[in-house]
């Protein structure tokens, strides 16, 4: 017998991007980040959730820089699947974005990346 959340809840709470999307969509105050304008009604079987997820990600250093300028430096560049200090870098100015983005991308290959204040 399993007593606890179902697999959808475990999946959602274990992902940094998805859990933040869900929290802000129900009114929990969140820091400024690359997905702060995205709202969802979470349901893993709903294809719109995937679209919202990808809108919250940054897909290049240039995209990360666009969000960092909007949010204001310094920002954290984070891999969604990172943990224990892996896949996270502090970016204090525009000149650092390309190098830090590459570091995060190489440290956690295949992970979605986002920017957060």
C-alpha positions as CSV (number, residue, x, y, z in Angstrom):
1,X,0.0,0.0,0.0
2,X,1.3,3.4,-1.0
3,X,0.3,6.4,1.2
4,X,1.3,9.6,-0.4
5,X,1.0,11.8,-3.5
6,X,0.2,10.2,-6.9
7,X,2.9,10.1,-9.6
8,X,1.7,13.3,-11.3
9,X,2.1,15.2,-8.0
10,X,5.5,13.8,-7.4
11,X,6.6,14.6,-11.0
12,X,5.3,18.2,-10.7
13,X,6.9,18.9,-7.3
14,X,10.2,17.5,-8.3
15,X,10.8,19.8,-11.3
16,X,12.0,23.3,-10.5
17,X,10.2,24.9,-13.5
18,X,7.0,23.0,-13.3
19,X,6.6,23.5,-9.5
20,X,7.2,27.2,-9.9
21,X,4.7,27.4,-12.7
22,X,2.1,25.7,-10.6
23,X,2.8,27.8,-7.6
24,X,2.5,31.1,-9.4
25,X,-0.6,30.0,-11.2
26,X,-2.4,29.5,-7.9
27,X,-1.3,32.8,-6.5
28,X,1.9,31.9,-4.5
29,X,4.3,34.9,-4.7
30,X,7.4,33.9,-6.7
31,X,10.7,35.6,-7.5
32,X,11.0,37.2,-11.0
33,X,12.0,34.6,-13.5
34,X,12.0,33.6,-17.1
35,X,8.5,32.1,-16.8
36,X,6.8,34.7,-14.6
37,X,4.3,35.6,-17.3
38,X,3.2,32.0,-17.9
39,X,0.1,30.5,-16.2
40,X,-1.0,26.9,-16.4
41,X,-3.7,24.5,-15.1
42,X,-1.5,21.5,-14.5
43,X,-2.6,18.2,-16.0
44,X,0.1,15.9,-17.5
45,X,-2.3,14.6,-20.2
46,X,-3.0,18.2,-21.4
47,X,-0.6,19.1,-24.2
48,X,-0.9,22.8,-23.2
49,X,1.1,22.2,-20.1
50,X,4.1,21.2,-22.3
51,X,3.7,24.4,-24.3
52,X,3.6,26.5,-21.1
53,X,6.7,24.6,-19.7
54,X,8.7,25.4,-22.8
55,X,7.7,29.1,-22.7
56,X,9.2,29.3,-19.2
57,X,12.6,27.9,-20.4
58,X,15.5,29.7,-21.9
59,X,16.8,28.0,-25.1
60,X,20.0,30.0,-25.6
61,X,22.4,32.4,-24.0
62,X,20.7,35.2,-26.0
63,X,17.3,34.2,-24.7
64,X,18.7,34.1,-21.1
65,X,20.2,37.6,-21.6
66,X,16.8,38.9,-22.7
67,X,15.2,37.7,-19.5
68,X,18.1,38.8,-17.3
69,X,17.8,42.4,-18.7
70,X,14.1,42.4,-18.0
71,X,14.5,40.9,-14.5
72,X,17.6,42.9,-13.6
73,X,21.1,41.6,-12.7
74,X,22.3,39.7,-10.8
75,X,20.3,36.6,-11.8
76,X,20.7,32.9,-11.3
77,X,20.9,30.7,-14.4
78,X,19.6,27.2,-13.4
79,X,19.2,23.8,-14.8
80,X,15.8,22.3,-14.0
81,X,17.3,18.9,-13.4
82,X,20.3,20.2,-11.4
83,X,20.8,19.7,-7.7
84,X,23.4,19.9,-5.0
85,X,25.0,22.9,-6.7
86,X,25.2,21.3,-10.1
87,X,23.8,23.4,-13.0
88,X,23.5,26.7,-11.2
89,X,25.5,29.9,-11.9
90,X,25.2,33.5,-10.7
91,X,25.3,35.9,-13.6
92,X,26.1,39.5,-12.5
93,X,26.4,41.2,-15.9
94,X,25.7,40.8,-19.6
95,X,29.3,39.7,-20.5
96,X,29.0,36.6,-18.3
97,X,25.9,35.2,-19.8
98,X,27.3,33.2,-22.7
99,X,30.0,31.5,-20.7
100,X,27.7,30.7,-17.7
101,X,25.0,29.4,-20.0
102,X,27.6,27.0,-21.6
103,X,28.7,25.9,-18.2
104,X,25.1,25.1,-17.0
105,X,24.3,23.4,-20.3
106,X,27.5,21.2,-20.1
107,X,27.1,20.4,-16.4
108,X,23.6,19.0,-16.7
109,X,23.3,17.8,-20.4
110,X,19.7,17.7,-21.7
111,X,18.2,19.7,-18.8
112,X,15.8,22.6,-19.4
113,X,17.3,25.9,-18.2
114,X,15.7,28.9,-16.7
115,X,16.6,32.3,-15.3
116,X,15.6,33.5,-11.8
117,X,16.3,36.6,-9.7
